[in-house]
Amino acid sequence: MRGFLLILACLTALPAFADEGMWTFDNFPSSTVKQHYGADITPAWLEHVRLSTIRLTNCTASFVSPSGLILTNHHCVESCLAELSSKEQSMVELGFAARTRSAEQRCPAQLADVLVDSENVTDTVSKAIAGLSDSAANATRKKTLTTLEQSCEQASLKTKSGKLRCQVVTLYEGGQYFLYKYKRYDDVRLVFAPEADIAAFGGDPDNFQFPRWSLDFSVLRAYENDKPAVTPNYLKIDFDGPTAGEVVFVSGHPGSTARLQTRAQLEFDRDVPLPITLMRASELRGRFIQFGATNPADGRIVVAPLDGLQNVIKVRRKELDALNDDARLAGKTEAEEKLRAIAHLDGPDPWREIESATVSERALYLRYTFLENSGGFNSGLFRDARLLVRGAEERAKRNTDRLREFTDASLPAIERELYANVPVYPELEVLTLSYSLERMREWLGPDDPVVRKLLARESPDALAARLIAETKLDNAQVRKQLWLGGKAAVNASLDPMIEVARTVDADARAARRQYDDEVEAPIAAAAERIATARFKAYGTNVYPDATFTLRLNYGTVQGWVENGVPVEPITYLGRAFERATGASPFNIPDSWMKAKERLDMRTPFCISTNNDIVGGNSGSPMIDAEGRIVGLMFDGNIHSIAGHYWFNAANNRAIAVHPAIIREALEKVYGASSLLSEMSGK
């Protein structure tokens, strides 16, 4: 992390100026932006952008009309498209356009949250855990967070605005705790999505590359009481887009980074989870490709999981490359030594304590991964079974005594997932489950107690085939009845998938408890001490790691130099047709070929900027100084993947869809004049 190292080197509270950082809205460096770019980012500007930005299930989006219209990426709604598809007809492949509001289709499992308020609760958490052992502090911290969330949601019921979704967010590795309060929209409907061939033009070969020509946008709408939501805070779109060198801002929810983690934690990532994940994912990719080649129907249903897996492989491969950079890791060591020298910490060295915990983590990783993280049970139906089994057990407890993912604040999202009537493809479920069972037997060994329980009399293939054939959990009504029936109904169930979830649950919980006590607890305690030292030395002039919570960053429209060759920051439509081969992933859909003569080949298509983004920022609005959308973030270049660990200003670039190509597509290809009119504020 270049800015952080410069802070330490200069022994000053202010980082060297760079377009780096994922800043919380309450701590955005407006004065720095004003000084260097002349942009006046006022409290009113920040509030309007915050209230216009949306957190989706795994992405970001923004309101673009006063009637709940939402702009995001195509790949962010791919799961909705798949859930509305069948083996015979893929909406991912064909796209979707609602010509009227009555034709807008509800996404079965999609939620949309808007951050409406926040409260610093650091003192409350710190007082609750003061003087406790690491293990006791870890348990008490979780209970305190649950209590804060529960009190917040109960209090919101008494207000005019109604119930809020409350979440305590950990910032600065435990240096701060904020209570975030969200307005939730649980009726989100699909309005428009282009065909996959143009939305993901270039496919995996172009993924994390630039220049790009991907029309990666889609449109949703939030509803309340079966009517379009009233959303007075929304962002207008400047379809002319930005110019090279213009300052731009990205409001979104970056998923996670590890820039404040210690060298020992990064070495653990390098040595254990990254190579193991790559081995497992690469073999599964081969099975997906083979499965998809069987017939066109199987090819359609495997598209989405294959795309996601290929993305994971590319990301993890480049993250591993980043952590094999000895100079970067040496810089991390230097930074830690300098902070030690400044902080004069009393008691045990927290960096050493984290290093000791990672030794335990290495020993526990495989069992925790395969049992608790379900690495041995890669099946949507098993995931439902575990939710039902654990949900029945946890809901019988007091809210503060439950696992954090089953607190009252989390239950609506679980119920939404369980009750959603989505297609289940048995042949794909058998493939993923049998493969994961095989790998669990391989990595844990055939004599592992859990492996013996499951596979003493059946092969992985046979067990997977039997479970998928006999389970009734593919029926949403069955899942709902079991959930509502609680512990009695789940305990009485003879469903084979429920029985497997029950069989492994005690072992999985034991692996989790051991991990919590030997890894999570000591790391959390030590990280909080490091955070305290960092605050003492630098205040909050260092930004926190990403946590899939709302952040704002700034940058400019710019390219970079790759192997001595300048990369221009804007691409144009004409080159997409020149690159087309007629076969995916370089196929241009028939709708575009038919409209080709009407299209302006000079239309800007994609934009490169030096904004600091990571996964989770997909769908984020790129905004100009006047608060208008001038781009839609959807990816980064290959160098941006290392941004999980540090930011390289020379070549880390974000990639956005240019709004001009969205207008060109809606107007001249899809004839979506009413949608374009609404997006244009007319």
Buried (B, 14 or more C-beta within 10 A) or exposed (E): BBBBBBBBEEEEEBBBEBBBBBBBBEBBBBEBBEEBBEBEBEEEBBEBBBBBBBBBBBBBBBBBBBBBBBBBBBBBBBBBBBBBBEBEEBBBBBBBBBEEBEEBBBBBBBBBBBBBBBBEBBEBBBEBBEEBEBBEBBBBBBBBBBBBBBEBBEEBEEEEEEBBBBBBBBBBBBBBBBBBBBBBBBBBBBBBBBBBBBBBBBBBEBBBBBBBBBBBBBBBBBBBEEEBBEBEBBBBBBBEBBEEEBBBBBBBBBBEBBBBBBBBBBBBBBBBBBBBBBEBBBEBBEBBBEBBEEEEBBBBBBBBBBBBBBBBBBBBBBBBBBBEBEEBBEBBEBBBEBBBEBBEBEEEBBBEBBBBBBEBBBEBBBBBBBBBBBBBBBBBBBBBBBBBBBBBBBBEEEBBEBBBBBBBBBBBBBBBBBBBEBEBBEBBBBBBBBBBBBBBBEBBEEEBEBBEEBBEEBEBBEBBBEBBEEBBBBEBEBBBEBBEBBBEBBEEBEBBBBBBBBBBBEBBBEBBEBBBBBBBBBBBBBBBBBBBBBBEBBEBBBBBBBBBBBBBBBBBBBBBEEEEEEBEBBBBBBEBBEBBEEEBBBBBBEBBBEBEEEBEEEBBBBBBBBBBBBBBBBBBBBBBBEBBBBBBBBBBBBBBBBBBBBBBBEBBBBBBBBBBBBBBBBBBBBBBEBBBEBBBEE
